[in-house]
Amino acid sequence: MLLVITAPLALAFGFLGATASRSDLFSLRLLGKGYTSIVRGVPDIVFFLFFVIALDQGLEWLRHQALCPDWTDPIRQGHDFIVCDRAKLPLSSSPQWVHEIYGFLLAAFTFALVFGAFAANILYGAMQSVPHAQIETAQAYGMTPRQTFRRILVPQMWRYALPGLSNLWQILIKATPLLFLLGVEDIVYWARELGGSKGPIFDYPHPDWRLWYFLALLVFYLGMTWLSEKLFTRLNKRLNPAQQSV
């Protein structure tokens, strides 16, 4: 589920970041390059732990300003962040599944933001790799910059971006266990819980089998990366017709 949500969202962030980095406007170019450089320069685990908390508190602060204008106590009290009950996300009265989905969506958005920066760097390089002579030919035929971007640059950049995107996809697969560090009950969490010993008197449904559970996860992740590699190899051959005759 994390891959299904994160992969297209990260690709969208990457495309916007790469497009902004090529913009003629200095402000957009600075925003695109700043996003790519800053996020790629921060260790992933630090960004995950910091950004999820900051995003959650930022959303609650906005709701607090809108829903509780009469609040007089300071929101920041030492290490505590206290908002009115109506501003909490999710509400205290919400069922447990709402809290779990909210935490998962925050984590998925953070994953997309981080890996979107890497995708932006890959797509920017792919755009730069498209032969400039083709851009000049499109301009000579009277195409506008927008038409050239949409009809010439974007369709051809994928063949140059695919190797980097395939590596990024493999890294994203291996990074999904970071959900475990964010408190989301993913397959790594359940492997530890189900594989661990259940009590001193009796073991249910079995004794400590965490080794076998984590070995099963090893096989699962290796299978995912192997299948992904095969799919990307076939896709790369379709995007590069010259390789089909080799």
Backbone torsions as a table, in degrees:
resi	resn	phi	psi	omega
1	MET	NA	-39.3	177.7
2	LEU	-62.4	-42.5	179.4
3	LEU	-65.7	-40.0	-178.8
4	VAL	-62.4	-39.3	-178.7
5	ILE	-81.8	-43.6	-170.3
6	THR	-74.5	-41.9	-173.1
7	ALA	-58.3	-53.7	179.1
8	PRO	-66.9	-33.8	179.5
9	LEU	-68.6	-40.8	177.4
10	ALA	-64.9	-37.6	177.6
11	LEU	-65.0	-37.7	177.3
12	ALA	-66.0	-44.7	176.4
13	PHE	-60.1	-42.0	-179.5
14	GLY	-64.5	-41.2	-179.7
15	PHE	-65.7	-42.9	178.0
16	LEU	-64.7	-41.3	179.1
17	GLY	-65.1	-41.3	178.9
18	ALA	-67.6	-40.3	178.7
19	THR	-64.2	-42.2	178.8
20	ALA	-65.0	-36.4	-179.6
21	SER	-66.2	-22.2	178.8
22	ARG	-98.1	1.7	-175.2
23	SER	-66.9	151.1	175.2
24	ASP	-77.3	-18.2	177.9
25	LEU	-80.0	127.7	-176.6
26	PHE	-62.5	-38.7	-177.6
27	SER	-65.1	-43.0	178.3
28	LEU	-68.3	-40.0	179.3
29	ARG	-63.7	-40.2	177.9
30	LEU	-66.5	-38.9	179.1
31	LEU	-65.2	-44.9	-179.2
32	GLY	-65.2	-46.6	-179.8
33	LYS	-69.2	-35.4	177.8
34	GLY	-65.0	-44.5	177.6
35	TYR	-60.2	-46.8	-178.2
36	THR	-64.1	-45.2	-174.6
37	SER	-74.1	-42.8	-175.1
38	ILE	-68.6	-48.7	-176.8
39	VAL	-66.2	-39.3	178.4
40	ARG	-69.0	-24.3	-177.4
41	GLY	-85.1	-13.5	-179.5
42	VAL	-94.8	133.0	176.9
43	PRO	-54.8	138.4	-174.5
44	ASP	-56.8	-45.5	-175.5
45	ILE	-64.8	-37.4	177.7
46	VAL	-65.9	-43.3	-179.4
47	PHE	-64.8	-41.6	-179.8
48	PHE	-62.4	-48.5	-176.8
49	LEU	-67.9	-36.8	-178.2
50	PHE	-79.4	-47.4	-170.4
51	PHE	-68.5	-37.6	179.9
52	VAL	-61.1	-44.5	178.9
53	ILE	-66.1	-44.2	-178.8
54	ALA	-64.5	-40.9	179.4
55	LEU	-65.6	-43.5	178.8
56	ASP	-61.3	-47.0	179.9
57	GLN	-68.2	-33.7	177.6
58	GLY	-64.6	-42.8	178.0
59	LEU	-65.1	-41.2	178.7
60	GLU	-67.2	-35.6	177.9
61	TRP	-63.7	-42.4	178.3
62	LEU	-63.3	-43.4	177.8
63	ARG	-65.4	-36.8	179.3
64	HIS	-63.7	-42.3	179.3
65	GLN	-64.9	-33.1	-177.6
66	ALA	-84.5	-37.0	-172.1
67	LEU	-97.5	-21.5	-175.5
68	CYS	-129.7	65.5	-178.2
69	PRO	-69.7	-19.2	-177.8
70	ASP	-89.6	3.9	-179.2
71	TRP	-69.0	129.1	-176.5
72	THR	-109.9	-21.8	-179.0
73	ASP	-72.6	149.1	177.0
74	PRO	-66.8	142.8	179.1
75	ILE	-74.1	-42.5	179.5
76	ARG	-91.7	110.0	179.9
77	GLN	-121.6	92.1	-175.2
78	GLY	66.9	-123.0	177.5
79	HIS	-89.9	-2.3	-177.0
80	ASP	-93.0	145.8	176.3
81	PHE	-119.1	106.3	-170.8
82	ILE	-118.8	120.7	175.0
83	VAL	-121.8	169.8	179.3
84	CYS	-68.0	159.7	-175.0
85	ASP	-61.0	-35.3	-178.1
86	ARG	-69.9	-19.8	-176.6
87	ALA	-91.7	-8.3	-176.2
88	LYS	-69.7	144.4	177.7
89	LEU	-123.6	118.5	-14.6
90	PRO	-72.5	174.8	177.8
91	LEU	-65.1	151.2	-179.1
92	SER	-61.8	-27.9	-179.4
93	SER	-83.0	-3.8	-178.6
94	SER	-70.3	147.3	177.6
95	PRO	-66.4	166.3	-174.4
96	GLN	-62.3	-36.0	-177.3
97	TRP	-65.3	-28.7	176.8
98	VAL	-67.7	-42.3	177.2
99	HIS	-61.5	-40.9	-178.5
100	GLU	-68.2	-42.2	179.3
101	ILE	-66.6	-40.0	179.0
102	TYR	-61.4	-46.0	178.4
103	GLY	-63.7	-38.2	179.1
104	PHE	-65.8	-42.3	-179.4
105	LEU	-66.4	-38.0	175.1
106	LEU	-60.9	-44.0	179.2
107	ALA	-65.0	-41.4	-179.5
108	ALA	-64.2	-41.0	178.2
109	PHE	-64.1	-39.3	178.9
110	THR	-65.7	-43.3	175.6
111	PHE	-57.1	-45.9	-178.3
112	ALA	-63.7	-38.8	-179.8
113	LEU	-66.4	-42.1	-179.3
114	VAL	-67.9	-52.7	-176.6
115	PHE	-75.2	-18.4	172.4
116	GLY	-65.3	-32.4	177.7
117	ALA	-66.7	-40.0	176.8
118	PHE	-68.1	-39.2	177.2
119	ALA	-64.0	-37.1	178.8
120	ALA	-62.3	-40.7	178.4
121	ASN	-64.9	-39.3	178.9
122	ILE	-67.1	-46.6	-177.6
123	LEU	-68.1	-34.1	177.4
124	TYR	-63.4	-44.9	177.3
125	GLY	-63.7	-36.6	178.7
126	ALA	-66.5	-39.6	177.5
127	MET	-63.7	-38.7	179.1
128	GLN	-70.0	-21.2	-177.7
129	SER	-83.3	-16.4	177.8
130	VAL	-64.2	128.1	-176.9
131	PRO	-53.0	128.1	-177.5
132	HIS	-65.8	-24.6	179.0
133	ALA	-61.5	-33.1	178.6
134	GLN	-69.7	-36.1	176.4
135	ILE	-64.5	-43.8	179.8
136	GLU	-64.9	-36.9	178.0
137	THR	-64.6	-42.3	177.9
138	ALA	-62.3	-40.3	177.7
139	GLN	-66.1	-36.7	178.7
140	ALA	-66.0	-30.1	178.0
141	TYR	-80.4	0.6	175.9
142	GLY	93.4	12.3	177.9
143	MET	-72.2	142.8	175.1
144	THR	-76.0	162.9	176.8
145	PRO	-56.1	-36.5	179.0
146	ARG	-67.7	-41.9	177.5
147	GLN	-65.4	-40.0	178.0
148	THR	-62.5	-42.0	179.8
149	PHE	-64.0	-44.2	-174.4
150	ARG	-78.0	-36.7	-172.4
151	ARG	-98.5	-24.9	-176.0
152	ILE	-110.6	-53.5	-171.6
153	LEU	-71.9	-53.6	-174.4
154	VAL	-63.5	-46.8	-179.7
155	PRO	-61.5	-30.7	-175.5
156	GLN	-91.3	-16.3	-175.9
157	MET	-72.2	-23.6	-173.6
158	TRP	-64.3	-33.0	179.8
159	ARG	-65.3	-30.8	177.5
160	TYR	-83.8	-27.0	-176.3
161	ALA	-86.1	-22.2	-171.2
162	LEU	-58.9	-44.5	178.6
163	PRO	-58.3	-43.3	178.7
164	GLY	-67.9	-39.5	179.1
165	LEU	-67.0	-34.6	177.1
166	SER	-65.2	-40.6	175.9
167	ASN	-64.0	-39.3	179.6
168	LEU	-65.5	-37.4	177.3
169	TRP	-63.5	-41.5	178.2
170	GLN	-63.5	-40.8	178.7
171	ILE	-65.7	-38.2	179.3
172	LEU	-64.2	-39.3	176.8
173	ILE	-59.9	-45.2	-177.9
174	LYS	-72.4	-19.4	-178.0
175	ALA	-87.8	-9.6	-177.8
176	THR	-59.8	-30.0	176.8
177	PRO	-62.6	-11.1	175.1
178	LEU	-62.4	-18.9	174.0
179	LEU	-57.1	-33.6	180.0
180	PHE	-60.1	-38.1	179.6
181	LEU	-72.5	-21.3	179.6
182	LEU	-90.7	4.9	177.4
183	GLY	85.9	6.9	178.3
184	VAL	-85.4	135.2	-175.9
185	GLU	-81.2	83.5	-179.9
186	ASP	-96.3	-168.8	-176.2
187	ILE	-68.4	-27.1	176.7
188	VAL	-69.3	-40.0	177.1
189	TYR	-60.2	-47.0	-176.9
190	TRP	-72.2	-28.6	174.8
191	ALA	-63.6	-39.6	178.6
192	ARG	-70.6	-42.0	-176.9
193	GLU	-70.3	-45.9	-177.8
194	LEU	-74.3	-30.3	-178.5
195	GLY	-82.1	-20.0	-176.9
196	GLY	-75.2	163.2	177.5
197	SER	-68.0	141.5	-173.0
198	LYS	-96.1	-13.7	-179.4
199	GLY	172.6	163.1	-177.7
200	PRO	-75.1	-23.2	-174.7
201	ILE	-89.8	-47.0	179.9
202	PHE	-142.3	153.4	179.1
203	ASP	-107.8	124.2	179.6
204	TYR	-133.8	131.2	-3.6
205	PRO	-85.1	3.0	-178.2
206	HIS	-163.7	168.5	175.6
207	PRO	-71.3	-162.1	-174.7
208	ASP	-69.9	102.6	-180.0
209	TRP	-114.1	27.3	-176.6
210	ARG	-60.1	-34.7	178.1
211	LEU	-57.2	-44.9	-177.3
212	TRP	-71.1	-36.0	177.8
213	TYR	-64.9	-43.5	-179.7
214	PHE	-72.4	-29.3	172.1
215	LEU	-66.2	-36.8	175.4
216	ALA	-63.8	-39.2	175.7
217	LEU	-64.0	-38.1	177.4
218	LEU	-58.8	-46.5	178.3
219	VAL	-63.9	-39.9	-179.8
220	PHE	-61.8	-47.8	-178.4
221	TYR	-68.5	-37.9	176.0
222	LEU	-64.0	-38.7	177.0
223	GLY	-65.0	-40.7	178.3
224	MET	-62.7	-45.7	-178.5
225	THR	-69.4	-36.3	178.2
226	TRP	-64.9	-45.5	179.5
227	LEU	-64.4	-40.9	179.0
228	SER	-62.4	-40.7	179.5
229	GLU	-62.3	-41.6	178.5
230	LYS	-63.7	-42.8	-179.1
231	LEU	-65.6	-41.9	179.7
232	PHE	-68.9	-32.3	177.1
233	THR	-64.2	-43.0	178.3
234	ARG	-66.7	-40.8	179.3
235	LEU	-65.8	-38.1	178.9
236	ASN	-63.9	-37.0	177.9
237	LYS	-67.5	-34.8	179.0
238	ARG	-70.6	-35.2	180.0
239	LEU	-80.6	-16.5	179.0
240	ASN	-121.6	86.1	-176.5
241	PRO	-57.2	-27.9	-177.5
242	ALA	-63.3	-28.6	-178.2
243	GLN	-76.6	-18.5	-176.6
244	GLN	-69.9	-24.5	-179.1
245	SER	-92.9	-1.7	-178.9
246	VAL	-81.1	NA	NA
